[in-house]
Amino acid sequence: MQETSPKRALITGITGQDGSYLAELLLAKGYEVHGVIRRASTFNTSRIDHLYNDPHIAGTKLFLHYGDLSDGSRLVTLLNTVQPHEVYNLAAQSHVRVSFDEPEYTGNSTGLGSIRLLEAIRMIGLDCRFYQASSSEMFGATPPPQNEDTVFYPRSPYGAAKLYSYWVTRNYREGYGMFAVNGILFNHESPRRGETFVTRKITRAVARIKAGTQDTLFMGNLDSVRDWGYAPEYVEGMWRMLQADEPDDFVVATGKDYTVRDFLQLSFEHAGLDWEKYVQFDERYLRPTEVDALVGDASRAADKLGWVPKVFTPQLARIMVDADIEALNAEGDHWIDKVVAG
């Protein structure tokens, strides 16, 4: 009996939090996974190093390719070579505060990058399913709870760029009959979250304050309300969207609301600390336009995809604090080993 070839998936942004968890998930399901990484003088693959093998080794199912969403011709070549069955567009300049400092770059990568990828798929006639990483930041100033029918009102260059990508994805679905979906994911975190994002900034500070290597944590707006979920669960939602019978757009969220202050308290208390003794306000971390509250209604994902969250913010904070404390201890042990060996 002839063996069938595995499904092939192409992931942009594979070195990020979501890309690394999605690669793990797809590899576990038997996929051949191709990731797009940007050329740089240093490697930024720490989140997927545990997955990557030398491509010369038999049985390797993860392959990395240089590419960039600003280079449309390279995307055409890459897609034509890989011929993926599924394309997950996770690449972006994804830091909301930074998007105010670099609005043009954010628009080019987070917005125009998506249409370059969609157009490349269309140009070569690739029969694939396309996932666009949309964002709750598209809702911006619209009051919660927010679902797929909520009016968009972005409050940052990042949110506006994501909204452009959302609409072009729908346009290519409706105009060209592509299986193209938007996953409107609310905030989702993990120990792999970037260190400048607020949740990880908090949990790293907790670990360092607990260890005595940091005295103060500077924060901006503590009253922002967010719906925080667990990233490994959210990438499962991405995959389920591309397995559906018909393409559609889906909110992925927990439906629970917590303030930044709540996350501070949960994280510090888990380490036996009083957050108010260590946190100071710094206006530099405020946005020119704030988003007061983002809380999602994921009823459609539950009904049509069978996706429901299991990890909520209190457990998420504990997971992240424990991981950062463990990572800091491991760094200390490594430093001691080097001193002893030296």
Contacts in CASP RR format, 6 or more apart in sequence:
PFRMAT RR
TARGET T0000
AUTHOR 0000-0000-0000
METHOD contacts of the structure
MODEL  1
MQETSPKRALITGITGQDGSYLAELLLAKGYEVHGVIRRASTFNTSRIDH
LYNDPHIAGTKLFLHYGDLSDGSRLVTLLNTVQPHEVYNLAAQSHVRVSF
DEPEYTGNSTGLGSIRLLEAIRMIGLDCRFYQASSSEMFGATPPPQNEDT
VFYPRSPYGAAKLYSYWVTRNYREGYGMFAVNGILFNHESPRRGETFVTR
KITRAVARIKAGTQDTLFMGNLDSVRDWGYAPEYVEGMWRMLQADEPDDF
VVATGKDYTVRDFLQLSFEHAGLDWEKYVQFDERYLRPTEVDALVGDASR
AADKLGWVPKVFTPQLARIMVDADIEALNAEGDHWIDKVVAG
5 32 0 8 1.000
6 30 0 8 1.000
6 31 0 8 1.000
6 32 0 8 1.000
6 61 0 8 1.000
7 29 0 8 1.000
7 30 0 8 1.000
7 31 0 8 1.000
7 32 0 8 1.000
7 85 0 8 1.000
7 86 0 8 1.000
8 31 0 8 1.000
8 32 0 8 1.000
8 33 0 8 1.000
8 34 0 8 1.000
8 82 0 8 1.000
8 83 0 8 1.000
8 84 0 8 1.000
8 85 0 8 1.000
8 86 0 8 1.000
9 26 0 8 1.000
9 31 0 8 1.000
9 32 0 8 1.000
9 33 0 8 1.000
9 34 0 8 1.000
9 84 0 8 1.000
9 85 0 8 1.000
9 86 0 8 1.000
9 87 0 8 1.000
9 88 0 8 1.000
10 34 0 8 1.000
10 35 0 8 1.000
10 36 0 8 1.000
10 78 0 8 1.000
10 79 0 8 1.000
10 82 0 8 1.000
10 84 0 8 1.000
10 86 0 8 1.000
10 87 0 8 1.000
10 88 0 8 1.000
11 19 0 8 1.000
11 22 0 8 1.000
11 23 0 8 1.000
11 26 0 8 1.000
11 33 0 8 1.000
11 34 0 8 1.000
11 35 0 8 1.000
11 36 0 8 1.000
11 88 0 8 1.000
11 90 0 8 1.000
12 35 0 8 1.000
12 36 0 8 1.000
12 69 0 8 1.000
12 87 0 8 1.000
12 88 0 8 1.000
12 89 0 8 1.000
12 90 0 8 1.000
12 91 0 8 1.000
12 117 0 8 1.000
13 19 0 8 1.000
13 35 0 8 1.000
13 36 0 8 1.000
13 37 0 8 1.000
13 90 0 8 1.000
13 91 0 8 1.000
13 92 0 8 1.000
14 20 0 8 1.000
14 22 0 8 1.000
14 23 0 8 1.000
14 33 0 8 1.000
14 35 0 8 1.000
14 36 0 8 1.000
14 37 0 8 1.000
14 48 0 8 1.000
14 64 0 8 1.000
14 90 0 8 1.000
15 37 0 8 1.000
15 44 0 8 1.000
15 45 0 8 1.000
15 46 0 8 1.000
15 47 0 8 1.000
15 48 0 8 1.000
16 47 0 8 1.000
16 90 0 8 1.000
16 192 0 8 1.000
17 47 0 8 1.000
17 190 0 8 1.000
17 192 0 8 1.000
17 193 0 8 1.000
17 194 0 8 1.000
17 231 0 8 1.000
18 90 0 8 1.000
18 133 0 8 1.000
18 188 0 8 1.000
18 231 0 8 1.000
18 234 0 8 1.000
18 235 0 8 1.000
18 238 0 8 1.000
19 47 0 8 1.000
19 48 0 8 1.000
19 88 0 8 1.000
19 90 0 8 1.000
19 235 0 8 1.000
20 47 0 8 1.000
20 48 0 8 1.000
20 51 0 8 1.000
20 192 0 8 1.000
21 190 0 8 1.000
21 192 0 8 1.000
21 231 0 8 1.000
21 232 0 8 1.000
21 235 0 8 1.000
22 88 0 8 1.000
22 90 0 8 1.000
22 235 0 8 1.000
22 238 0 8 1.000
22 239 0 8 1.000
23 33 0 8 1.000
23 35 0 8 1.000
23 48 0 8 1.000
23 51 0 8 1.000
23 62 0 8 1.000
24 51 0 8 1.000
24 232 0 8 1.000
25 232 0 8 1.000
25 235 0 8 1.000
25 236 0 8 1.000
25 239 0 8 1.000
26 33 0 8 1.000
26 239 0 8 1.000
27 33 0 8 1.000
27 51 0 8 1.000
27 61 0 8 1.000
27 62 0 8 1.000
29 239 0 8 1.000
30 61 0 8 1.000
31 61 0 8 1.000
31 86 0 8 1.000
32 61 0 8 1.000
32 63 0 8 1.000
33 61 0 8 1.000
33 62 0 8 1.000
33 63 0 8 1.000
34 62 0 8 1.000
34 63 0 8 1.000
34 64 0 8 1.000
34 65 0 8 1.000
34 82 0 8 1.000
34 84 0 8 1.000
35 62 0 8 1.000
35 63 0 8 1.000
35 64 0 8 1.000
35 65 0 8 1.000
36 64 0 8 1.000
36 65 0 8 1.000
36 66 0 8 1.000
36 67 0 8 1.000
36 68 0 8 1.000
36 78 0 8 1.000
36 91 0 8 1.000
37 44 0 8 1.000
37 45 0 8 1.000
37 64 0 8 1.000
37 65 0 8 1.000
37 66 0 8 1.000
37 67 0 8 1.000
38 66 0 8 1.000
38 67 0 8 1.000
38 68 0 8 1.000
39 66 0 8 1.000
39 67 0 8 1.000
39 68 0 8 1.000
45 52 0 8 1.000
45 64 0 8 1.000
47 192 0 8 1.000
48 62 0 8 1.000
51 62 0 8 1.000
52 62 0 8 1.000
52 64 0 8 1.000
53 60 0 8 1.000
53 62 0 8 1.000
54 60 0 8 1.000
55 63 0 8 1.000
65 78 0 8 1.000
65 82 0 8 1.000
67 74 0 8 1.000
67 75 0 8 1.000
67 78 0 8 1.000
68 74 0 8 1.000
69 75 0 8 1.000
69 89 0 8 1.000
69 91 0 8 1.000
69 109 0 8 1.000
69 112 0 8 1.000
69 113 0 8 1.000
69 114 0 8 1.000
69 116 0 8 1.000
69 117 0 8 1.000
70 108 0 8 1.000
70 109 0 8 1.000
70 112 0 8 1.000
70 113 0 8 1.000
70 116 0 8 1.000
71 116 0 8 1.000
72 116 0 8 1.000
72 119 0 8 1.000
72 120 0 8 1.000
75 116 0 8 1.000
75 117 0 8 1.000
75 120 0 8 1.000
76 120 0 8 1.000
76 123 0 8 1.000
76 124 0 8 1.000
79 87 0 8 1.000
79 120 0 8 1.000
79 121 0 8 1.000
79 124 0 8 1.000
79 126 0 8 1.000
80 124 0 8 1.000
80 126 0 8 1.000
83 126 0 8 1.000
84 126 0 8 1.000
84 128 0 8 1.000
85 128 0 8 1.000
85 129 0 8 1.000
86 128 0 8 1.000
86 129 0 8 1.000
86 130 0 8 1.000
86 131 0 8 1.000
86 242 0 8 1.000
87 117 0 8 1.000
87 121 0 8 1.000
87 128 0 8 1.000
87 129 0 8 1.000
87 130 0 8 1.000
87 131 0 8 1.000
88 131 0 8 1.000
88 133 0 8 1.000
88 238 0 8 1.000
88 242 0 8 1.000
89 114 0 8 1.000
89 117 0 8 1.000
89 130 0 8 1.000
89 131 0 8 1.000
89 132 0 8 1.000
89 133 0 8 1.000
89 165 0 8 1.000
90 133 0 8 1.000
91 109 0 8 1.000
91 113 0 8 1.000
92 106 0 8 1.000
92 109 0 8 1.000
92 110 0 8 1.000
92 111 0 8 1.000
92 133 0 8 1.000
92 158 0 8 1.000
92 161 0 8 1.000
92 162 0 8 1.000
93 99 0 8 1.000
93 102 0 8 1.000
93 105 0 8 1.000
93 106 0 8 1.000
93 107 0 8 1.000
93 109 0 8 1.000
93 110 0 8 1.000
93 158 0 8 1.000
94 110 0 8 1.000
94 158 0 8 1.000
95 158 0 8 1.000
95 196 0 8 1.000
95 197 0 8 1.000
96 137 0 8 1.000
96 156 0 8 1.000
96 158 0 8 1.000
96 159 0 8 1.000
96 287 0 8 1.000
96 291 0 8 1.000
97 285 0 8 1.000
97 287 0 8 1.000
98 106 0 8 1.000
98 196 0 8 1.000
99 106 0 8 1.000
99 110 0 8 1.000
99 156 0 8 1.000
99 157 0 8 1.000
99 158 0 8 1.000
99 159 0 8 1.000
99 161 0 8 1.000
100 156 0 8 1.000
100 157 0 8 1.000
100 287 0 8 1.000
100 288 0 8 1.000
103 157 0 8 1.000
106 157 0 8 1.000
106 158 0 8 1.000
106 161 0 8 1.000
107 157 0 8 1.000
107 160 0 8 1.000
107 161 0 8 1.000
107 164 0 8 1.000
109 161 0 8 1.000
110 158 0 8 1.000
110 161 0 8 1.000
110 162 0 8 1.000
110 165 0 8 1.000
111 161 0 8 1.000
111 162 0 8 1.000
111 164 0 8 1.000
111 165 0 8 1.000
112 164 0 8 1.000
113 165 0 8 1.000
114 132 0 8 1.000
114 164 0 8 1.000
114 165 0 8 1.000
114 168 0 8 1.000
114 169 0 8 1.000
115 164 0 8 1.000
115 165 0 8 1.000
115 168 0 8 1.000
117 130 0 8 1.000
118 130 0 8 1.000
118 168 0 8 1.000
118 169 0 8 1.000
118 172 0 8 1.000
118 178 0 8 1.000
118 180 0 8 1.000
121 128 0 8 1.000
121 130 0 8 1.000
121 178 0 8 1.000
122 172 0 8 1.000
122 176 0 8 1.000
122 178 0 8 1.000
128 179 0 8 1.000
129 179 0 8 1.000
129 180 0 8 1.000
129 181 0 8 1.000
129 242 0 8 1.000
129 247 0 8 1.000
130 169 0 8 1.000
130 172 0 8 1.000
130 178 0 8 1.000
130 179 0 8 1.000
130 180 0 8 1.000
130 181 0 8 1.000
131 180 0 8 1.000
131 181 0 8 1.000
131 183 0 8 1.000
131 238 0 8 1.000
131 241 0 8 1.000
131 242 0 8 1.000
132 165 0 8 1.000
132 166 0 8 1.000
132 169 0 8 1.000
132 180 0 8 1.000
132 181 0 8 1.000
132 182 0 8 1.000
132 183 0 8 1.000
133 183 0 8 1.000
133 185 0 8 1.000
133 238 0 8 1.000
134 162 0 8 1.000
134 165 0 8 1.000
134 166 0 8 1.000
134 169 0 8 1.000
134 182 0 8 1.000
134 183 0 8 1.000
134 184 0 8 1.000
134 185 0 8 1.000
134 249 0 8 1.000
135 158 0 8 1.000
135 159 0 8 1.000
135 162 0 8 1.000
135 184 0 8 1.000
135 185 0 8 1.000
136 146 0 8 1.000
136 184 0 8 1.000
136 185 0 8 1.000
136 186 0 8 1.000
136 187 0 8 1.000
136 227 0 8 1.000
136 251 0 8 1.000
136 253 0 8 1.000
136 294 0 8 1.000
136 296 0 8 1.000
137 154 0 8 1.000
137 155 0 8 1.000
137 156 0 8 1.000
137 158 0 8 1.000
137 159 0 8 1.000
137 162 0 8 1.000
137 291 0 8 1.000
137 294 0 8 1.000
138 152 0 8 1.000
138 154 0 8 1.000
138 159 0 8 1.000
138 162 0 8 1.000
138 163 0 8 1.000
138 166 0 8 1.000
138 184 0 8 1.000
139 146 0 8 1.000
139 150 0 8 1.000
139 152 0 8 1.000
139 153 0 8 1.000
139 154 0 8 1.000
139 294 0 8 1.000
140 152 0 8 1.000
140 153 0 8 1.000
140 154 0 8 1.000
140 155 0 8 1.000
140 159 0 8 1.000
140 291 0 8 1.000
140 294 0 8 1.000
141 153 0 8 1.000
141 155 0 8 1.000
141 291 0 8 1.000
141 292 0 8 1.000
142 150 0 8 1.000
142 151 0 8 1.000
142 152 0 8 1.000
142 153 0 8 1.000
143 293 0 8 1.000
144 225 0 8 1.000
144 227 0 8 1.000
144 257 0 8 1.000
144 293 0 8 1.000
144 294 0 8 1.000
144 295 0 8 1.000
144 296 0 8 1.000
145 255 0 8 1.000
145 295 0 8 1.000
145 296 0 8 1.000
145 297 0 8 1.000
146 251 0 8 1.000
146 294 0 8 1.000
146 295 0 8 1.000
146 296 0 8 1.000
146 297 0 8 1.000
147 251 0 8 1.000
147 296 0 8 1.000
147 297 0 8 1.000
147 298 0 8 1.000
147 299 0 8 1.000
147 300 0 8 1.000
148 184 0 8 1.000
148 249 0 8 1.000
148 250 0 8 1.000
148 251 0 8 1.000
148 300 0 8 1.000
152 163 0 8 1.000
152 166 0 8 1.000
154 160 0 8 1.000
154 162 0 8 1.000
154 163 0 8 1.000
155 287 0 8 1.000
155 289 0 8 1.000
155 290 0 8 1.000
155 291 0 8 1.000
156 287 0 8 1.000
156 289 0 8 1.000
156 291 0 8 1.000
166 182 0 8 1.000
166 184 0 8 1.000
166 249 0 8 1.000
169 180 0 8 1.000
169 181 0 8 1.000
169 182 0 8 1.000
170 180 0 8 1.000
170 182 0 8 1.000
170 249 0 8 1.000
172 178 0 8 1.000
172 180 0 8 1.000
173 179 0 8 1.000
173 180 0 8 1.000
173 181 0 8 1.000
173 247 0 8 1.000
178 247 0 8 1.000
179 242 0 8 1.000
179 247 0 8 1.000
180 247 0 8 1.000
181 241 0 8 1.000
181 242 0 8 1.000
181 244 0 8 1.000
181 247 0 8 1.000
181 248 0 8 1.000
181 249 0 8 1.000
181 250 0 8 1.000
182 249 0 8 1.000
182 250 0 8 1.000
183 238 0 8 1.000
183 241 0 8 1.000
183 249 0 8 1.000
183 250 0 8 1.000
183 251 0 8 1.000
183 252 0 8 1.000
184 249 0 8 1.000
184 250 0 8 1.000
184 251 0 8 1.000
184 252 0 8 1.000
185 234 0 8 1.000
185 238 0 8 1.000
185 251 0 8 1.000
185 252 0 8 1.000
185 253 0 8 1.000
186 226 0 8 1.000
186 227 0 8 1.000
186 228 0 8 1.000
186 229 0 8 1.000
186 251 0 8 1.000
186 252 0 8 1.000
186 253 0 8 1.000
186 254 0 8 1.000
186 255 0 8 1.000
186 294 0 8 1.000
186 295 0 8 1.000
186 296 0 8 1.000
187 199 0 8 1.000
187 226 0 8 1.000
187 227 0 8 1.000
187 228 0 8 1.000
187 229 0 8 1.000
187 294 0 8 1.000
188 228 0 8 1.000
188 229 0 8 1.000
188 230 0 8 1.000
188 231 0 8 1.000
188 233 0 8 1.000
188 234 0 8 1.000
188 252 0 8 1.000
189 197 0 8 1.000
189 199 0 8 1.000
189 200 0 8 1.000
189 228 0 8 1.000
189 229 0 8 1.000
189 230 0 8 1.000
189 231 0 8 1.000
189 316 0 8 1.000
189 320 0 8 1.000
190 230 0 8 1.000
190 231 0 8 1.000
190 232 0 8 1.000
190 316 0 8 1.000
190 319 0 8 1.000
190 320 0 8 1.000
191 200 0 8 1.000
191 319 0 8 1.000
191 320 0 8 1.000
191 323 0 8 1.000
191 324 0 8 1.000
191 327 0 8 1.000
192 231 0 8 1.000
193 199 0 8 1.000
193 200 0 8 1.000
193 231 0 8 1.000
193 320 0 8 1.000
194 200 0 8 1.000
195 201 0 8 1.000
195 204 0 8 1.000
198 219 0 8 1.000
198 260 0 8 1.000
198 263 0 8 1.000
199 228 0 8 1.000
199 263 0 8 1.000
199 316 0 8 1.000
199 317 0 8 1.000
199 320 0 8 1.000
200 320 0 8 1.000
200 324 0 8 1.000
201 217 0 8 1.000
202 217 0 8 1.000
202 263 0 8 1.000
202 264 0 8 1.000
202 267 0 8 1.000
203 267 0 8 1.000
203 317 0 8 1.000
203 320 0 8 1.000
203 321 0 8 1.000
203 323 0 8 1.000
203 324 0 8 1.000
204 324 0 8 1.000
205 214 0 8 1.000
205 217 0 8 1.000
205 278 0 8 1.000
206 267 0 8 1.000
206 268 0 8 1.000
206 270 0 8 1.000
206 271 0 8 1.000
206 273 0 8 1.000
206 321 0 8 1.000
206 324 0 8 1.000
206 325 0 8 1.000
207 271 0 8 1.000
207 321 0 8 1.000
207 324 0 8 1.000
207 325 0 8 1.000
207 327 0 8 1.000
207 328 0 8 1.000
208 214 0 8 1.000
208 328 0 8 1.000
209 215 0 8 1.000
209 217 0 8 1.000
209 271 0 8 1.000
209 273 0 8 1.000
209 278 0 8 1.000
210 271 0 8 1.000
210 272 0 8 1.000
210 273 0 8 1.000
210 325 0 8 1.000
211 325 0 8 1.000
211 328 0 8 1.000
211 329 0 8 1.000
213 328 0 8 1.000
215 278 0 8 1.000
216 278 0 8 1.000
216 279 0 8 1.000
216 280 0 8 1.000
217 278 0 8 1.000
217 279 0 8 1.000
217 280 0 8 1.000
218 279 0 8 1.000
218 280 0 8 1.000
218 281 0 8 1.000
218 282 0 8 1.000
218 285 0 8 1.000
219 260 0 8 1.000
219 264 0 8 1.000
219 279 0 8 1.000
219 280 0 8 1.000
219 281 0 8 1.000
219 282 0 8 1.000
219 285 0 8 1.000
220 260 0 8 1.000
220 281 0 8 1.000
220 282 0 8 1.000
220 283 0 8 1.000
220 285 0 8 1.000
220 286 0 8 1.000
221 260 0 8 1.000
221 285 0 8 1.000
221 286 0 8 1.000
221 287 0 8 1.000
221 290 0 8 1.000
222 259 0 8 1.000
222 260 0 8 1.000
222 261 0 8 1.000
222 264 0 8 1.000
223 259 0 8 1.000
223 260 0 8 1.000
223 261 0 8 1.000
223 292 0 8 1.000
224 259 0 8 1.000
224 260 0 8 1.000
224 290 0 8 1.000
224 291 0 8 1.000
224 292 0 8 1.000
224 293 0 8 1.000
225 257 0 8 1.000
225 258 0 8 1.000
225 259 0 8 1.000
225 292 0 8 1.000
225 293 0 8 1.000
225 294 0 8 1.000
225 295 0 8 1.000
226 257 0 8 1.000
226 258 0 8 1.000
226 259 0 8 1.000
226 260 0 8 1.000
226 263 0 8 1.000
226 293 0 8 1.000
226 294 0 8 1.000
226 295 0 8 1.000
227 253 0 8 1.000
227 254 0 8 1.000
227 255 0 8 1.000
227 256 0 8 1.000
227 257 0 8 1.000
227 258 0 8 1.000
227 294 0 8 1.000
227 295 0 8 1.000
227 296 0 8 1.000
228 254 0 8 1.000
228 258 0 8 1.000
228 263 0 8 1.000
228 313 0 8 1.000
228 316 0 8 1.000
229 253 0 8 1.000
229 254 0 8 1.000
229 309 0 8 1.000
229 311 0 8 1.000
229 312 0 8 1.000
229 313 0 8 1.000
229 316 0 8 1.000
230 309 0 8 1.000
230 310 0 8 1.000
230 311 0 8 1.000
230 315 0 8 1.000
230 316 0 8 1.000
230 319 0 8 1.000
233 309 0 8 1.000
233 310 0 8 1.000
233 311 0 8 1.000
234 252 0 8 1.000
236 307 0 8 1.000
237 250 0 8 1.000
237 252 0 8 1.000
237 301 0 8 1.000
237 305 0 8 1.000
237 307 0 8 1.000
238 252 0 8 1.000
240 301 0 8 1.000
240 305 0 8 1.000
240 306 0 8 1.000
240 307 0 8 1.000
241 248 0 8 1.000
241 250 0 8 1.000
241 305 0 8 1.000
244 304 0 8 1.000
244 305 0 8 1.000
248 300 0 8 1.000
248 304 0 8 1.000
250 298 0 8 1.000
250 300 0 8 1.000
250 301 0 8 1.000
250 304 0 8 1.000
250 305 0 8 1.000
250 307 0 8 1.000
251 296 0 8 1.000
251 297 0 8 1.000
251 298 0 8 1.000
251 300 0 8 1.000
251 301 0 8 1.000
252 298 0 8 1.000
252 301 0 8 1.000
252 307 0 8 1.000
253 295 0 8 1.000
253 296 0 8 1.000
253 297 0 8 1.000
253 298 0 8 1.000
253 309 0 8 1.000
254 296 0 8 1.000
254 298 0 8 1.000
254 309 0 8 1.000
254 312 0 8 1.000
254 313 0 8 1.000
255 295 0 8 1.000
255 296 0 8 1.000
255 297 0 8 1.000
255 298 0 8 1.000
256 295 0 8 1.000
256 312 0 8 1.000
256 313 0 8 1.000
257 293 0 8 1.000
257 295 0 8 1.000
258 266 0 8 1.000
258 313 0 8 1.000
262 313 0 8 1.000
263 313 0 8 1.000
263 317 0 8 1.000
264 275 0 8 1.000
264 279 0 8 1.000
265 275 0 8 1.000
266 313 0 8 1.000
266 314 0 8 1.000
266 317 0 8 1.000
266 318 0 8 1.000
267 275 0 8 1.000
267 317 0 8 1.000
267 320 0 8 1.000
267 321 0 8 1.000
268 274 0 8 1.000
268 275 0 8 1.000
268 278 0 8 1.000
269 275 0 8 1.000
270 317 0 8 1.000
270 318 0 8 1.000
270 321 0 8 1.000
270 322 0 8 1.000
271 321 0 8 1.000
271 325 0 8 1.000
298 307 0 8 1.000
298 308 0 8 1.000
298 309 0 8 1.000
301 307 0 8 1.000
301 308 0 8 1.000
302 308 0 8 1.000
311 319 0 8 1.000
END
